[in-house]
Amino acid sequence: MIHARELRNPISSSSWGHWASVGAVILAISLVAGAEQTAGEDQVKAAYLYNFAKMMQWSAQRLPDGSNLILGVFGGDENFMTKLREILAGKIINGHALEIRRLHSPDELKFCHLVFFRTSERNTRGAIGQLGKTSVVLVGEDKNFLSEGGMINLVLSNGKITYEVNSAALERAGVHYGGTSSTSAKTGGELPGVEPESARPIIFRNVPAYPRIAVSLKITGAVQLQAIVRADGTVKQVRVVGGHPVLAEAASQAVMQWRYEPESKETTELVKVSFGR
């Protein structure tokens, strides 16, 4: 025989009201904290997009004098668009007014100079494939973005946003990348400038994050590196030629992830990474 027992809640109705109120407060705090974090990330991404637009060089035919520089956003929600417009309103880049557009179809991408693909967009590969060799700078925020044909990818690591660059994709599009350092919001300082000093083309590179201790101690300067690159293009070893040890560690770790074009034999490549200049 199965005996049914009444299940009693050990919390009285008055106590329940109290804990429900506490729970509501905790939930509200969590929601506010989440909203602040999202807002902070949006500000950083907006700063990066603005800096990328400043560092790129389009041909006069692609970006004639007096025309707007168009930054499109493909995918995502309206909240990001609102934040982006607030931050970049009225910005002028090399004499070109910055125009922000929300894109709804892949056909609209070709009318832009720079397009930011949100992670919510599922048709990234197809949209990029339709562009062909059009001089549109493609920026994303997904781990597979560069392998899908993207050019620059924003990466969240250890609470900071940095970026990776597919130099080969930029070159194929006929867009020149300045590679100069630029200031970003809430990343702890300036982005390092990377200057390969050898002729072997780079297929993939990521820019080292500015170490927090270097930011707090106001350590700046350049790091000189020698990278031994295997025939298949992967980096076998990195040797520090000169530079501050704190900066050298960050630069070495980044360069170890680089990929060069394959060649018939192993080569030694020179790289200079500048922090805070």
C-alpha angles and dihedrals in degrees: 000000000000115000118208117216127194112244112220125200107232090212115086120228092254092048090047090056090052095050092044088056091048090048091051091051092049091048091049091050091049091050092049092048090049092049091049091050091050091047090050092051090048090054091051092048091048090052091050093049090050092049093047089053089051093050097048123090119206125188119262088247092056095042109024122194113278095019125122121257102230121214112189129193117208115199128347130093136296093255092072091047090053092050092046093052092047093052099041100036112137095005118155122200117194091330095315121114111232112239121194119209133179109219123214103178138029090246090070095058095078092062091061132080096209128019127193114207113207119215090245091066108099099182097065098125093046093047092050091047091057092057096064110179096340111143096247119136108226118208123181143169103214127102091236096045098102092047089053092058101275122145107208127022127195112220128195109213128164091347094307132100118228131156146235125215129212097204093182092058091050092050092049089054091051094241119137116220115213096205092200122145119263138181121256130191119256095351092111100253143330127341115249119248115230119208118182107205099194135078100239107107119240117227096185134010136165125205116238118246116246104251112244093226089054090052093049092048092042092237112170136164144094131296120211115208139182114210120197105211124197122228090258091058100254119127113250100183141354123210123193112230097178145340142084112315093232092054094039093060093054092045093048094051091052096047091051087067095053123112123211129193112277117259136178095262145017116281139190116232129193120223131183120198119189122200123199097354 
